[in-house]
Every structure is written in structure tokens, then in C-alpha cells.
Amino acid sequence: MGFHMISPKMPQNESVYSRSGDSVVFNQLALKIEMDEVSNEDYYRWLDDMIATIGERVPGAKIVEKEGARQTPPLNTAIYYDTEDFRILHTGALLRTSCNKITHAFCAFKAAQDENHVRRDHRHVFDGEEKATIQAAPSSPEAVAVVQRLMARTDIQHPGTFLEESYGIPRTELIPTVKLDDLRYTFFVWLDKRDALRCSIDRATVSNLRLPEAERVERPVSEVELAIYPRIEPEIAQDPRVVELIKVLSEDLCARFDTRVTSDIKYQRSATALGMGGR
């Protein structure tokens, strides 16, 4: 995909992030760039160059990192669910749980990206015992049971109902497919000292949950994600510099490392790396 093809646009007529009760809708604008061949050392040299120059390239922009971001990235574990015959895989959508042992556990349905690189993300946030079960062992039978109970519910809108409405894929037939352990090294971009982007290099290892445990191998999958900050203020969200930032960062990264923007999501790239779900 050439640079001239990249034309991300902010979500129109809808807020970027909204929450009611256990349900969250996030209209995520993001570009993903393949980074399998690039070392962390080279990547951080690039990022240091960007830190030094971004304010000249996009007025008012500043790149910031949390303390220890390079040394102690959080580990998030995602479990992707699909039908027996991988009906979700080929749509570019996903249904997964995501958790971190300390902070969170949620189930998400993400639609495939639209023509503006925006993906609609519906989340159900777990708490209490369900949250603890998923955090303790996200691919355990107990955790899978939590997800399948949610999928069977008809009294609320949840990721499974959005999957079924969007793609006609039965939500009660989903089983675990891929486990993805992701070390996420994050940086933020501010515009006029207000949050604009949340970006990361994701270093993941993936394994095939359809195989018996003894036969599973781990494969690496890496990418940089350049994304709008989830709780971006509406005023900043409409600022043309936000999209400009994504373009500047992505073009520089692709040129430096001779890599490319990919429209394949982590689930698809993981399945490819593991040789799963071929048509």
C-alpha cells in the first residue's frame, strides 16, 4: 500500500468514545504497520528522532512516554474466538477477550475497518468474579464459560449480538482459536498539551488454541499501531493536525524501515503465522 493510498479520516457525526453501564463503544481510527523485521533498538532510534523533530513537522505536537515505558511494558493477553470453520477470520472483524492481570478484562467485537481506517469497537467490561476468572487464566475452561454465558445472553446488547447483526455469524457457536500475549510499548502524542494519539509497538507471541497443548508452538507477530487517543476531547478530535500526525508518523516509519501499512488485523496475521484457517 503506497503512502498516497493512506487517507484516514476522523469518525463523523459520532463521538469517538462512549460508555453506558458495562458497555463501551469506541470508534477507533488507527493505522497498523508491520514491524516483524525491525528490532526494538532500531525502532527506538526512530522514535527518538521523531521526539526531536515532531514539533517542527506538526506545529504544537509533542511526543511523550510514561516513565519506564521502554523497560517495563504491560503484558496483555487476548483470546480470539471464532466458529469451528473460522467464519470471523475472513471478514476482518474479531471477537476476543482482552485482559491484563492487574488492570482489566473485557470482551470486544470489532468490525472490519471502513474506508476511512475507522473500526467500530463494542466492549463488554467484566468485573467481580468474572473479571478475576479471565485475568487468572484467560484460555481456561472457566474463562471460556464466562464468555459463552455472555454470548448466550439475550437481555442486553453485547459483542456477540453486534457480531451476529453485522455478519450473521451465530454468537453461540464461538470457541477459542488463538492466544496472543502482547507486550505493548506505548508512546503518546499531544497537540497543544492535550492528548491526541496513543501509539505503540506491539511485540506479540501467538499460539493455536485448536491444537492439543503439547502440540502448540509460539510464533512472533509485531506491529506499530498509530491510533487516536480513546478519550480524545471532541475539540481535538476535529483538529486536522490529528490525521496529519498519523500520516507523518506512518510515512516516516515506512520509509525508514521499508515496511508497509497493513489492513490485516492481529487476529488475521496471527492465523497466517500459525498456518490456521486457510480458505
C-alpha positions in Angstrom: 0.0 0.0 0.0 1.6 3.3 -1.1 1.6 6.4 1.0 -0.8 8.1 -1.4 -3.4 5.5 -0.6 -3.4 6.3 3.1 -6.3 8.7 3.8 -7.5 8.2 7.4 -10.4 10.4 8.4 -11.9 11.0 11.9 -15.3 9.4 12.7 -18.0 11.7 11.5 -21.2 12.6 13.5 -20.4 10.3 16.3 -18.4 10.5 19.4 -15.1 8.7 19.5 -15.7 7.0 22.9 -18.9 6.5 24.8 -19.8 4.3 27.8 -23.1 3.2 29.4 -23.0 0.7 32.2 -20.9 -2.3 31.2 -20.9 -1.4 27.5 -18.4 0.8 25.7 -18.4 1.9 22.0 -15.1 3.2 20.6 -14.8 4.4 17.1 -11.1 3.7 16.6 -9.1 5.5 13.9 -5.8 3.7 13.5 -3.1 2.6 11.1 -1.1 -0.6 11.7 2.4 -1.0 10.3 4.2 -4.4 10.0 7.3 -4.5 12.2 8.3 -8.1 12.3 11.8 -7.4 10.8 12.6 -4.4 13.0 14.5 -4.6 16.3 13.4 -2.6 19.4 16.7 -0.8 19.3 16.2 0.4 15.7 12.6 1.3 16.4 13.6 3.4 19.4 16.3 5.2 17.4 13.5 6.2 15.0 11.2 7.2 17.9 14.0 9.4 19.4 14.4 11.1 16.0 10.6 11.7 16.0 10.6 13.1 19.5 13.3 15.6 18.4 11.5 16.7 15.2 7.8 16.2 15.5 7.1 19.8 16.8 8.7 21.2 13.6 6.7 18.9 11.3 3.3 19.3 13.0 3.1 22.6 15.0 2.0 22.1 18.6 2.8 18.4 18.6 4.9 16.7 21.3 5.7 13.0 21.9 5.7 11.8 25.5 6.2 8.5 27.2 5.3 7.3 30.7 8.2 6.5 33.0 9.6 3.0 32.4 7.6 2.6 29.2 10.6 1.1 27.3 11.8 -1.1 30.2 8.5 -2.5 31.6 5.8 -2.7 29.0 2.5 -4.1 30.3 1.6 -7.7 29.2 -1.9 -8.0 27.8 -3.4 -11.4 26.8 -6.1 -11.7 24.1 -8.1 -14.8 23.3 -9.7 -14.7 19.9 -12.9 -16.6 19.4 -14.3 -17.9 16.1 -16.6 -20.6 14.7 -15.3 -24.1 14.1 -14.8 -23.2 10.4 -13.2 -19.7 11.0 -16.1 -17.6 9.7 -15.0 -14.5 11.5 -11.4 -14.7 10.4 -12.0 -13.9 6.7 -14.3 -10.9 7.5 -11.5 -8.7 9.0 -13.6 -8.4 12.2 -12.8 -10.0 15.5 -14.3 -11.2 18.7 -11.9 -11.6 21.6 -11.3 -11.2 25.3 -8.5 -8.9 26.4 -7.1 -8.8 29.9 -4.2 -7.6 32.0 -3.6 -9.4 35.3 -3.7 -6.0 37.2 -6.0 -3.7 35.3 -8.7 -5.0 33.1 -10.8 -7.8 31.5 -13.3 -7.2 28.7 -14.8 -8.8 25.7 -14.8 -6.9 22.4 -16.3 -7.2 19.0 -14.5 -5.0 16.4 -16.0 -4.6 13.0 -13.7 -4.6 9.9 -12.2 -1.2 9.2 -14.2 1.1 7.0 -12.8 3.2 4.0 -11.5 5.8 6.5 -9.5 3.3 8.6 -12.0 3.5 11.4 -13.1 0.4 13.2 -16.1 0.3 15.5 -15.3 -1.4 18.7 -18.1 -2.7 21.1 -16.9 -3.8 24.5 -18.4 -5.6 27.5 -16.4 -4.9 30.6 -16.2 -7.7 33.1 -16.0 -7.1 36.9 -16.0 -9.1 40.1 -15.6 -12.8 39.8 -15.9 -12.9 36.0 -13.1 -10.4 35.7 -10.9 -12.4 38.2 -11.6 -15.7 36.3 -10.4 -14.2 33.0 -7.4 -12.4 34.5 -6.2 -15.6 36.2 -6.2 -17.8 33.1 -7.8 -16.3 30.0 -8.0 -19.5 28.0 -9.1 -21.8 30.8 -12.4 -23.7 30.6 -13.7 -21.4 33.4 -12.9 -18.2 31.4 -14.3 -19.7 28.2 -17.5 -20.5 30.1 -17.8 -16.8 31.2 -17.6 -15.7 27.6 -20.0 -18.3 26.3 -22.5 -17.3 29.1 -22.2 -13.7 27.8 -22.7 -14.8 24.2 -25.9 -16.6 25.1 -27.5 -13.6 26.8 -30.5 -12.0 25.1 -31.4 -9.4 27.7 -28.6 -7.0 26.7 -26.7 -5.8 23.6 -23.2 -7.3 23.8 -20.2 -8.0 21.5 -21.9 -11.3 20.4 -25.1 -9.6 19.3 -23.2 -7.0 17.3 -21.3 -9.8 15.6 -24.5 -11.6 14.7 -26.2 -8.4 13.5 -23.2 -7.3 11.4 -22.1 -10.6 9.8 -24.9 -13.1 10.5 -22.4 -15.3 12.4 -24.0 -17.3 15.2 -22.6 -16.0 18.5 -23.4 -19.2 20.4 -21.0 -21.3 18.2 -17.8 -19.5 19.1 -14.8 -21.3 20.6 -11.3 -20.2 21.5 -9.0 -20.0 18.4 -5.8 -18.0 19.0 -4.0 -16.9 22.2 -2.0 -13.7 21.8 0.4 -12.5 24.5 1.3 -8.9 23.8 4.0 -6.7 25.2 2.9 -3.1 24.4 5.5 -0.3 24.4 3.4 2.9 24.3 4.0 6.5 23.5 1.5 9.4 23.4 1.3 12.4 21.1 0.0 15.7 22.5 -1.4 18.6 20.5 -1.1 21.9 22.4 -0.5 19.7 25.6 -3.7 17.8 25.1 -4.0 14.0 24.3 -4.3 13.3 20.6 -2.7 9.9 19.8 -1.9 6.7 21.7 0.6 4.7 19.8 2.5 1.5 20.5 4.8 -1.1 19.2 3.2 -4.4 20.0 5.5 -7.4 20.4 3.2 -10.4 20.5 3.6 -14.2 20.6 0.7 -16.2 19.3 -0.3 -19.9 19.7 -3.1 -22.1 18.2 -5.7 -23.0 20.8 -7.3 -25.5 18.5 -4.3 -27.8 18.9 -3.7 -30.0 22.0 -1.4 -28.2 24.4 1.6 -30.4 23.8 1.5 -29.6 20.0 1.2 -25.8 20.3 4.1 -23.6 19.1 4.6 -19.9 19.6 5.1 -17.5 16.7 6.1 -13.8 16.9 3.9 -11.1 15.4 4.9 -7.4 15.6 3.3 -4.2 14.6 3.2 -0.5 15.3 -0.3 0.9 15.9 -0.8 4.7 15.4 -4.2 5.4 16.9 -6.3 8.2 18.2 -6.4 8.6 22.0 -9.6 6.8 23.1 -10.9 9.7 25.3 -9.8 12.4 23.0 -11.6 15.7 23.6 -14.1 16.5 20.9 -12.4 19.8 20.0 -9.0 18.0 19.5 -10.7 15.2 17.6 -11.9 17.6 14.9 -8.4 19.2 14.6 -6.9 18.4 11.2 -3.5 18.0 12.8 -4.6 14.7 14.4 -4.8 13.0 11.0 -1.7 14.9 9.9 0.2 13.3 12.8 -0.9 9.8 11.8 0.3 10.4 8.2 3.6 12.0 9.2 4.5 9.1 11.7 3.3 6.3 9.4 5.1 7.7 6.3 8.3 8.2 8.2 8.2 4.8 9.8 7.5 3.0 6.4 10.3 4.9 4.7 12.8 4.3 7.4 12.3 0.6 7.6 11.0 -0.2 4.2 7.8 -1.7 5.7 4.1 -1.1 5.0 0.8 -0.3 6.4 -1.3 -3.4 6.7 -5.1 -3.7 6.7 -4.8 -7.2 8.3 -5.6 -7.2 12.0 -3.6 -9.1 14.6 -6.0 -12.0 14.5 -5.5 -12.4 10.7 -1.7 -12.0 11.0 -1.6 -14.5 13.9 -3.6 -17.1 12.0 -1.3 -16.6 9.0 1.8 -17.0 11.2 0.3 -20.2 12.7 -0.9 -21.6 9.3 -4.6 -21.6 10.5 -7.9 -21.2 8.8 -6.8 -21.2 5.2 -9.7 -20.8 2.8 
